[in-house]
């Protein structure tokens, strides 16, 4: 479910996680099928219907996550209930590790300056406070304003969605 929840949060932003209550086999007319029961409000049932498309085996994000550990990790990070500087920076690291930042910059989804500000803010206690990934107190002050966490999440959502689409296309 992490991949499903991650894909939904990646594309919808504010998304309440789906949790599986139980799985039941349905055999009323002799056919076989699976029914997944979830404990969520009605609005999530609509979103669960959309997750069926995400789990399609024709090169979509869910199928990619089953074959690609980096993609699975990115989707897991997006599945977290709350994004923080640590999860945003990990998303940055995973995409960077596979060379995905350059294509995102080249396509105009972000800029090197924006990514530099994101990483500085995420890592520097003088920028992100105690939520920073590191606790260094002796870094030189920057003249720029730190990036807001909500902006960093939006940047990584754009970058990660592009990166996942590129990886999915390359895998098919």
N, C-alpha and C positions, 0 to 999 in steps of 0.2 A: 504494500500500500504506500510505502514511502515514495516510490517512483510516480504513482498516480497523484498523490498529494503534492509532490514537488512540481510535477508538470502543470497541475491546476493552479498552484500558487504562482508559478512562473508566468503563466499566461493571463491569469485573472487578478493577480496582486492580492487583494484582500479576500482570502478564501479560508473558510473553516474546514479543518481536516475531516476526512471521512475515516471512521474507524469501523472495522468489520465486527459485527456482533456474532454472526455465525454463517455457515454455508450449508445449504440444504439441497439435496438432489431431488429433482422434480420428475415424476414418472407417471403422471395421470393418464396419458394416452399412449403409453408405451415408448415415447421418445425420451431421450436423455438430455438433461441440461442442468445447469447450475444456477442457483439463485443466491445472490449475496444480500444478506440483510444488514443494514447499517442503522446505527442509533444516532440519527441526526434530524434536524428539522426538514420540512418539505423542500425548502429551497436547495438543500444539499442533494436531495433526490434528483433534482433537475441537473445538477452538476455531476452527479454520479453517472447519469446517462451520457454526459459528455466524456467521462473517463473511459467509457467503452470504446470510443473512437481513439483515445490515447493508447489503449491496450491493443489496438489492431496490429497485426503482424506485418504490414506492408511498409516497413521502414519508418514508422513513427517514433516518437520520443520514448515511449514505454518499451517498445521492442529494442530500441537502441540501448536502453539502460540494462536490458538483460544480457547484451553482448559486450558492453563497453563499461568497464569499471569507472573510468573518469566521468562518463555521463551519469552513471548511477549515483556517484558521490555528489555531483552538481544537483541532481534532482533531490537527493536526500537533504542537502543543505537548504534547498527551497521548501522542503516539506516541514521544516521547523516552524513551530507556532509563532516565534518571534525572531526576526532578524536582528543581529547585533553586529558590532564591528568585527568580532572574531569570525562569524559566519560569512560576512561580506568579503573579508580579506581572504578566507579560504576559497571562496568562489573565484576571486581574482587569481589566486595561486594555481588552481586547477586549470582554468582556461589558459593562463600564461604558460603552464607546463607543457601544453600541447600545441603551442604556437597560435592560439586563437585570438590573442589581443590585436595583433597586426591586422588581420582581415577585418576585425570590428572597426578599427581606426580607419582603414582604407575605405570601408563602406560608409563612413560618416556617422556611425552609431555613437561614437565617442571620439575623444581626442587624446593624444599622449598627455597633454596638460591636465585634462580631466582625470585620467588614470593616475597620474603622478600625485595630484591633490588627494584622490581617494586613498592611495596607499600611505601617503604621509599622514593623513588624518587618522586612518585606521591604526597606524603603528605608534603614533606619538602621543604620549600622555598629556602634553601641553595642548594638543588639539582635541582629542576625544575624551580627555579626562580619564577617570578610572576604568572606563569601558575600553580603553585602547588595548591593542594586542600586546604591546610591550610597555614596560614601566620605566624606560630611560627618562631621566630628568635633566640630562645635560645636553640635549640636542639644541642646536642654535634656533632661535625663534624665527618664524617665517612671517613675512609681511602680509601674506594672503590670509583670508578668512578660511577656517576649516570647512570642509564639506559637511553638510547636514547628513545624518544617517539615512534619512528618507531619500535624499538625492543619490547617495551611494548605492542603496538598494535598487533604485530605478536604473542607474547606469549598469549595474551588474545583471539586472533582469534583461535589459536590451542586449547586452553583450552575450550573456549565456544563451538566450533564445537563438541568436544568430549562430553561435558556436554549435549548439545542438543541431540546428538545421543543417549546417555544413557537415557535421560528422555523420548525420543520418544519411545525407545525400551521398557521401563518400562510401558509406557502408553498403549501399545497395548496388 
